[in-house]
Amino acid sequence: MFTFIDLLLSTSDHEPQAYNTCMGILQTCEDSSPHLVDEAAQLCLRCNTIYYTGFMKALKKVQSEKLRLVQEQDLKKSEHI
């Protein structure tokens, strides 16, 4: 996450906007698992989407993927009963 935030701040042409973007991202991350936030940041870095909307989409994707995996595990457990 540090690398993502650092890159976002260093590549922006408008410093105040970059800080506001970072604050928005960090506030959103308060309600999410640190592991999922790091995964979303890594996905953004790999895809070179270093902006607010890109991060939000990546976080949503990572969260839904995690939910899907949990649901699959629950289904497998219930099949074994």
Order of alpha helices (4+ residues) and beta strands (2+ residues): alpha-alpha-alpha-alpha
